[in-house]
Amino acid sequence: MFSSGLFDHMPVLETERLVLRRLEMGDAQDIYDYGKDPLVAKHVLWDAYTSVSEARAYIKYMLRKYRAGEPSSWGIEEKATGRIIGTIGYMWYQKDNNAAEVGYSLSRDRWNRGYMTEALKAVIDYSFRDLAINRLEAQHEVENPASGAVMAKCGMAKEGTLRSRLYNKGRYVDVELYSILRKDYISKVKHK
Ligand SMILES: CC(C)(COP(=O)(O)OP(=O)(O)OC[C@H]1O[C@@H](n2cnc3c(N)ncnc32)[C@H](O)[C@@H]1OP(=O)(O)O)[C@@H](O)C(=O)NCCC(=O)NCCS
């Protein structure tokens, strides 16, 4: 079982409109409600849910990761409603390179309000202030430019296009790779 110590506790991260917190079994209905939407699942590597039990299985999988101290995701709770409207977190972490990848998804009825930009900024802050991460990556399908806009707004730099990098839902897709380095973050904070 992989445990770097970095992810032994996933603290609550609070932003203006959101609370990023560990998922709980009671979040299954909220996650199912947006996770059953094929448009939400179109450019991610999971399939749209067909039953609430699939959302429960996802939460159980996360609870195991929290317990094992493995890279994991926060639930994104909307302060105004108390509803879980998405997730964001670490897809993997490489100790030797101090590198990690972040991924996220959001309920369609909450798109284009700046929510994921707010959440990703909080995760970037946490990654560089509290964890020994040196390089944080994110990637999105070329056909999903809204996700690239989120990365750019959070100060991530586009590094290039990875051709046919993923086989997703029956087709090979090109992917844009973004990253932010610790030194980028430090110089950005210094100039604020
Ligand atoms: C991608 C996603 C996370 C964006 O979240 P969000 O909260 O809507 O993002 P924000 O509101 O912070 O920013 C979205 C930006 O994309 C832009 N945008 C939206 N649709 C776009 C499109 N078709 N083309 C280009 N830009 C687009 C918005 O204008 C906004 O940029 P702006 O603030 O400069 O105007 C959300 O759409 C989502 O969860 N999609 C489904 C799952 C997914 O694709 N996850 C990412 C996998 S890599």
PDBQT file of the ligand as one rigid body, heavy atoms in Angstrom, charges set to zero:
ROOT
HETATM    1  C1  LIG A 201     -14.245  21.885 -16.679  1.00  0.00    +0.000 C 
HETATM    2  C2  LIG A 201     -15.003  22.333 -15.423  1.00  0.00    +0.000 C 
HETATM    3  C3  LIG A 201     -14.333  21.750 -14.221  1.00  0.00    +0.000 C 
HETATM    4  C4  LIG A 201     -14.965  23.857 -15.344  1.00  0.00    +0.000 C 
HETATM    5  O1  LIG A 201     -15.479  24.263 -14.078  1.00  0.00    +0.000 OA
HETATM    6  P1  LIG A 201     -16.142  25.678 -13.900  1.00  0.00    +0.000 P 
HETATM    7  O2  LIG A 201     -16.412  25.901 -12.460  1.00  0.00    +0.000 OA
HETATM    8  O3  LIG A 201     -17.268  25.817 -14.845  1.00  0.00    +0.000 OA
HETATM    9  O4  LIG A 201     -14.934  26.615 -14.361  1.00  0.00    +0.000 OA
HETATM   10  P2  LIG A 201     -14.820  28.189 -14.155  1.00  0.00    +0.000 P 
HETATM   11  O5  LIG A 201     -16.193  28.789 -14.123  1.00  0.00    +0.000 OA
HETATM   12  O6  LIG A 201     -13.916  28.416 -13.007  1.00  0.00    +0.000 OA
HETATM   13  O7  LIG A 201     -14.063  28.617 -15.488  1.00  0.00    +0.000 OA
HETATM   14  C5  LIG A 201     -14.515  28.132 -16.729  1.00  0.00    +0.000 C 
HETATM   15  C6  LIG A 201     -13.879  28.927 -17.835  1.00  0.00    +0.000 C 
HETATM   16  O8  LIG A 201     -14.034  28.209 -19.067  1.00  0.00    +0.000 OA
HETATM   17  C7  LIG A 201     -14.602  29.057 -20.015  1.00  0.00    +0.000 C 
HETATM   18  N1  LIG A 201     -15.369  28.227 -20.935  1.00  0.00    +0.000 N 
HETATM   19  C8  LIG A 201     -16.551  27.621 -20.729  1.00  0.00    +0.000 A 
HETATM   20  N2  LIG A 201     -16.901  26.925 -21.807  1.00  0.00    +0.000 NA
HETATM   21  C9  LIG A 201     -15.902  27.079 -22.717  1.00  0.00    +0.000 A 
HETATM   22  C10 LIG A 201     -15.689  26.614 -24.031  1.00  0.00    +0.000 A 
HETATM   23  N3  LIG A 201     -16.554  25.812 -24.644  1.00  0.00    +0.000 N 
HETATM   24  N4  LIG A 201     -14.561  26.998 -24.654  1.00  0.00    +0.000 NA
HETATM   25  C11 LIG A 201     -13.661  27.796 -24.065  1.00  0.00    +0.000 A 
HETATM   26  N5  LIG A 201     -13.801  28.260 -22.809  1.00  0.00    +0.000 NA
HETATM   27  C12 LIG A 201     -14.924  27.917 -22.156  1.00  0.00    +0.000 A 
HETATM   28  C13 LIG A 201     -15.435  30.021 -19.222  1.00  0.00    +0.000 C 
HETATM   29  O9  LIG A 201     -15.714  31.182 -19.986  1.00  0.00    +0.000 OA
HETATM   30  C14 LIG A 201     -14.517  30.288 -18.034  1.00  0.00    +0.000 C 
HETATM   31  O10 LIG A 201     -13.460  31.161 -18.369  1.00  0.00    +0.000 OA
HETATM   32  P3  LIG A 201     -13.526  32.753 -18.031  1.00  0.00    +0.000 P 
HETATM   33  O11 LIG A 201     -13.691  32.879 -16.552  1.00  0.00    +0.000 OA
HETATM   34  O12 LIG A 201     -12.207  33.249 -18.519  1.00  0.00    +0.000 OA
HETATM   35  O13 LIG A 201     -14.693  33.286 -18.774  1.00  0.00    +0.000 OA
HETATM   36  C15 LIG A 201     -16.483  21.881 -15.478  1.00  0.00    +0.000 C 
HETATM   37  O14 LIG A 201     -17.028  22.309 -16.689  1.00  0.00    +0.000 OA
HETATM   38  C16 LIG A 201     -16.644  20.378 -15.359  1.00  0.00    +0.000 C 
HETATM   39  O15 LIG A 201     -16.647  19.829 -14.278  1.00  0.00    +0.000 OA
HETATM   40  N6  LIG A 201     -16.811  19.670 -16.481  1.00  0.00    +0.000 N 
HETATM   41  C17 LIG A 201     -17.062  18.239 -16.462  1.00  0.00    +0.000 C 
HETATM   42  C18 LIG A 201     -15.922  17.411 -15.892  1.00  0.00    +0.000 C 
HETATM   43  C19 LIG A 201     -14.618  17.772 -16.496  1.00  0.00    +0.000 C 
HETATM   44  O16 LIG A 201     -14.516  18.011 -17.687  1.00  0.00    +0.000 OA
HETATM   45  N7  LIG A 201     -13.568  17.811 -15.665  1.00  0.00    +0.000 N 
HETATM   46  C20 LIG A 201     -12.239  18.195 -16.087  1.00  0.00    +0.000 C 
HETATM   47  C21 LIG A 201     -11.551  17.060 -16.718  1.00  0.00    +0.000 C 
HETATM   48  S1  LIG A 201      -9.954  17.574 -17.286  1.00  0.00    +0.000 SA
ENDROOT
TORSDOF 0
